[in-house]
Amino acid sequence: MTKQYFTYTYGCQMNESDSEVMAGILEEAGYTRAARVEDADLALINTCCVRRTAENKVWGLLGSLGHLKKRRPGMVIAVSGCMPQQEGVADEIRRRFPAVDLVIGTHNRHELTRLLARVETEGPVTEVLPEACCVPEGLPVKRESALRAWVPVMYGCNNFCTYCIVPYVRGRERSRRPENIVREVEALAAQGCREVVLLGQNVNAYGKGLSPRINFAGLLALLNEVEGLWRIRYTTSHPRDFGDELIEAAARLDRVCENFHLPVQAGSDRVLRLMRRGYTREGYLELVRKIRGSVPGASITTDIMVGFPGETEEDFAATLDLVRQARFDQAFTFVYNPRRGTPAASFEGAVAEEVKSRRIQELIGLQQSIGRELNQAEEGRVHEVLVEGPSAGNPERLTGRTRTNKTVVFDGDPATAGRLAAVRINTGRLTHLEGKVVGKDEG
């Protein structure tokens, strides 16, 4: 009988991409995807440890799966990803949840089938490598979408921001060869994929150490020539490394979308220094001005943290002021919580929880008012929209995204999914735009 698997994914787009790779590996080995975990022979959890909330969800899920395994003793429970990569956490998983059969980290997911075979013959296996041995290529991928694809271009991070666990669990920066990336994107386009999202913890650092030399702007130029590809996006960019060459490339290359995700984290120079971000508030605002001057109509999104150790009311006011000046289309806001093993975890000046709560609500309220204003300013404009299919909120209508990555909901024929449509925006709402098709561009 064919074995079935069920996957849980927490965290960033890189984790989503990793889960697609592991699903591809499993299906190449003969597994099929289960519609629900209760039917699965393998429950695979791909974890995240950037936020405490993601970790807490995993702990709760492991408890539930342990109860399920009592009813289905043949089920294999596997834990992968960033959580086990932290010092001591793999042992904690095994100690607290003896029902777990396999624990692996971020560096050996490509060996999933070999490790599962060891579980069958040896029993529970833990294999967390301290660092990556290579950049694996040619792995099978079970993609969630035929229209849009994640394409990692590099792995790891060398920045060591004081609050961030990523360099410790993802390792040092490692770039893929450009010819391998181009080959993958060409194959995707030939299969009908129209949009790729290039992934890296800091894509601006792409190419360091490669020979012959190439940087991220050069990679974008190569991919812009791929026949059949309509759109190129990328995430995440570090503001410190976002130079004029990359701005010029984004302005010049017609397939590179006018959407920039630039995590600012804080608007106070003092807090930015404590975070070890490597730029000032004025330097960040100057970058925003350069982008808007070179790429008219660009959307800019960001990440912002409140409650970093030692953050004063004056520091927080500086963050609010930066948000007012930058006028982000969207901001992913969150409250600081300490990550063990990072320098900030031992910083003095912890901010009280009630203060964090007040600040995050004030920040959210400000950003929502700006985001709503910017979306309302789109009313009457015509956007090129890549039609994705029925809207999740209203299956009677279609949904798609503009080049600036704004979600649009509109009436139309479901058969147009996968095509480009010209949509006039009638209503700008907080989370999306609504409009009417006025023409078809391609497809």
N, C-alpha and C positions, 0 to 999 in steps of 0.2 A: 504494500500500500504506500502511496506517495505521502511523504511527510509534509506537514504544513508549518509555516512560521507566522508569527505576528510581531510587529515592531512598534515600539514606543520611541519617540524622538523628542528630546528636550533641547532648548538652546537655539543657537544661531544657525544661519544659512549653511555654514560649513558642516554643522552636525547633520542638517537635512541632506546635504550632499553625501556625507559619510554613510548615512543610513541607506541611501539609494545604492551605493556601492555594495554594502553588505547584503542588501536584498538581491542585487545582481549576482553576487557570489553564491548565495543560497540557491537561487533559481537555476544557475548553471550546474549546481550539484544535485538538482532534481527536486528541490523543495517547491511548493506552491504557496501562495499567500492565503492565509486563513481570513475569513470574513470577520471572525471574532476570536478573542484570545482563548475562550473556552474550548475551541476546536483545535488549537495549535499544539503541535508536538514540541515547538521551540518558541519561547517568549524571549525576545531580544530587546533590551533596554539600552538605548544610546543616551548617555547622561551628559549633564552640563553642571558646572560648579561655579559659574560666574556670579550667579545670584543665589542667595540662601533659599529663596522660594523654589527654585528648580530642584535643589538638593532635597528639600522637604518633600516634594512631590515624589521623588524617587524612593525615599525611605518608606512613604506610605504605600506606594505601589508594590514594593518588595514584600511588605506584610500581606497585602491582598493576594499576590501571586503565590506566596507560601501556603495560604489557606487553600487556593485552587489546586496546588500540587498534591495536597493530601487526598483530594478527590481523584486526581489524575497523576499517579505517581510516576508515570513514564515521561511526563513533561520535563523538558530541559529549560532551565532559566539561565540566561546569559546577561551579564552586565558589561557594557563597554563604555568607552568615552573618557571624558575629562575627570569625572569623580574618582574612578579607581587610580588615575594617574597621580593624584595627590598623595603625598607621603602618609602612609598608615591607613588610608581609606580602604584599600583592597582587603586588608586584614580585618578592618571593622565590618565590611560587608559580609565576609565569611563568618565572623564571630556572631553577628546579630541575626544573620539570615542563612542558616545552614542549608536551606533548600536551594540556594544558588549553586549552580553546577559549573559555571564558567565566568571568570573575571578577567577582562583584558583592558588595556589602556587605549591610548590614541595612536600608538606607533605600529601596531600589528593587526589591525582589522583585516588587512588583506590576507591574513592566514586563518581566517575564520573556520573554514572547513577542516583544515588540519587540526585545529584546536578542538573542534567538536568531535572529531574522530578520537582524539585522546580522551575526551570525557567518556565516550562509549567504552573504551578499554580500561581506563585507569580510574574513573570516577571524577570527582570535582577537580578542576584545574584552575590555577591562577597564574597568569603570565602577563606581567606588566613590565615592559622594557623601559629602561631609564632614558633612552634617547632613540631617535629614528636612525635606522641603518641606511635608508635610501629614500628616493621618491618613487613609489611604485607606479608603473605605467601599464596600460593595456588591460585594466581590470573591467570586468563586466559591470554594467550599471542598469538597474531597473528604475527608469525615470518616472516620476509621478505625472509629468506633463509631456505631451508630444510637441507642444508649441513653444515651451520655455524651458531652458536647461541651466542648471548650475554647472559651472566649469571652474574648478579650483586651478589657480595659476601659481600659487605658492602656499607653503605651510609654515606655521610657526611665527614667532615674533621676537624681536630683539629690543623692544622699547623699555620694558620693565617699569611701566608706570607703577607708582607705589601701592595702588589699590588693587591691581589687576593680577589675577592668577594665571592668565593665559600663557605667558612665556614659560611658566613652570610645568604646565600640563600639555602644551602643544609643541614645546621645544624651540630650537633656534630656527631662524628663517632659512627656508629651502625653496628655491624656485624651480619650476618645471622648465624643461627645454622648450623654447618657443615653437620649434617644429612639431613637437608632440601636441602642444595646445592647438596650433593651427590645424593639424590633422584631425583632432577630435572635433573641432568646430566645423570643419568642412564636412565631416561625416554626419554631424547633427543637421546641418543645413540641407544636405542631400536627402535626409530622412524626413524633411518637412519642418524642422525646428526653425522658428523665425526670430527668436530672441535668446541671447545668452547672457547670463549674469556671471561675471568673472569674480572669483572669490579669493580672498586672502585676509589674514588678520590685519595686514597693512599692505594693500596692493601697490602703494607708491614705492615700496621697497623692492618691487619685482626686479629681478635680473642681477642683483648684487652677487658677485662670484661667478657668474656665467661667462663663458668665452666662446665665440666672440661677444663683445659687450652689447648689451641691450637693456633698455629701461622700460618702464610701463608705457610711456608714450609711444615708444617704438613698437611694443606689442600691440597696442591699440591700432596703430597704422597697418600692421600686418593683417589683423583680423578684419579691419574695415574693407579689405579686398575680397573677403570670402563670398563667393557667388551664392545667392539665395538667402543670405542672412539679412534681416531687416534692421535689427536693433542690438546694440551692445550696451550693457550696464555693468557696473562694478561696485563692489563693496568689500572691505571698508577702507576709507582713505584717512590717513593721519594728517591733520592740518599742517604739522611741521614740515612734512615732506611734499606738500602739494605745491609744486613750483610752476613757474610761468610756462615751461614747455608742455606740461600736462594740461594747463588751461588752454593753450593754443591748440593742442591736439583735440581737445573736446570741442572747441569752436570750429575747427576745420573739417573734422572727419564726420561725414554725413550719417553714418550708422551709429555713432556714439550718442547716446541720449543726453538731453539737457537736464540731467538730474544729478545732484551732488550730495552725497551723504558725508558730512564733516563733523564728527563728534567733537564738541567743544568742552564738555564736561563741567566747566565752571566759567564764570565771568570775572572772577577776582584774580589779579596777578599773584597775590600771595598764595591763594589756594592752588593755582596752576603750578606754582613752583613746588609746593608740598606734594602735589600729584606727580611731579617730574614729567610734565607734558611737553616742555621744550618750546613753548611759544607764549606770547603775551596776548592779553585781550585785544590790544590795538592791532597786533599782528594778525590775529584771527579776523577782526573786522575788516582790515585792509584786504585780506584774501577774499572775503565775501564781496567787497566792492569790485575787486578785479574780475571775479567770476561774472558778476552781473553786468559789468562793462563789456566783457568779451563775449558773453553768451546771453543775449537778451531773452527774457522770458524763462530763464533757468529756474528750476525749483531747488531749494536747499533745505535739507533735513539734517537733524543732529541728534546727539545723545547728551543729556544733562543729568548730573548727579547733585543731590542735595544732602546736607548733613555730613559732609566729609569732616574728619576729626579737626577741631579747631575752627570750623567755619563760623564766623560771627554774623550778626545781623547786617553789618556793613558789607561783608563778603557776599552774603545772599542778595543784598540790594544791588550789588554790582552784576550779579548773574541776571537778575530781572532786567537791569538796564541794557545788558548785552542782548537779551532776547528782544527787547523793544527795538533796538537798533538793527539787528540782523533780520528780523521779521521772517522767521523760519516757516516754511510751509507745513512742517510737522516736526515734533520733537518727541523722542522716546525718553521719558523722564523716569527716574528711579531714585530710591533712597539708598544711601551708602550703608552697606553692612560689611563687617570685616571678613576677609578671607584669610584663613590661617596660612602662614608661610609668606605672606606679603608684608613689606615694611610698614604699611599703614595700619596693620592690625595691632601694632604695638605703639602707635602714636598716642600722645596724650590729647585731652580736650574733646572727649567723646560728646557728641551732641545728643541731648535728651530726645527720647522717642516722640514725645508730644510736640517738641519743636520741629523735628523732622517732618512729622505729619502735617503741621501747619504750613511749613514751607513748601512741601510738595504740592499741597492743594492750591496754594497761591500761584505757584509756577504753572501748574496745569491750567488753572483758570485763565492766566494771562496768555499762554500759548494757544488755548482753544479759541480765544477771542481773535487772535491774530490769524490763526488758520482759517477760521470761518470768514473773516474779511477777505483773505486772499482767494478763497474758493468762490466767494460771491463776486469778486472782481473778474472771474472767468466767464460770467454770464454774458451771452452774446457772442463769445469767441467760438471759432471752429477749430477743433483739435483732431489730429490723426489718432485714431484709437485702434489698437490691436484687439480684435474681438476674441474673447476667451471662451465664451459660452454663456449658459444661463446664470443669472445672478443667484448667489447663495441665499440672499435675503428675500428674493422674489423670483422664483423660477420662471415666471411668465415674462420676465424682462431679461435682457442681455447685460453682460458686464465686460469691461475691458479696461485698458490703461492707456493714458496719454504717454507721449514721449517723456514728459516730466514726472511720470510715475503716479499720476493721480487716477484714482478709480472712478470710472464713469459707468452709470447705470442708464440704460436706454431701451426703447422698444426696437424690435428688429426680428429678422428671420434667423432661427437657430442654425440654419445651414451656412450662415456667414461666419461661423466660428473658424478662427484661423486666418481670417482676412483682415485687411485694413479698411476702416470706414472713416469718413469725415463726419464728425458729430458736432452739431452746434449745441453749446451748453445753455440750458434754460435756467437751471437752479444750482447754486453752489451751497452745499450743506457742510456741516462740520467734518464729516468723515469721507465724503465723496461728492461727485458732481452728477447731475442728471441732465440728459440731453436728448436730441433727436437727430437721426441720421439724415444728412443732407447730400451724401454722395459716397461712393466706394472708390478707394484709391488703388488697391492691389488685391490680388488673391485669386 
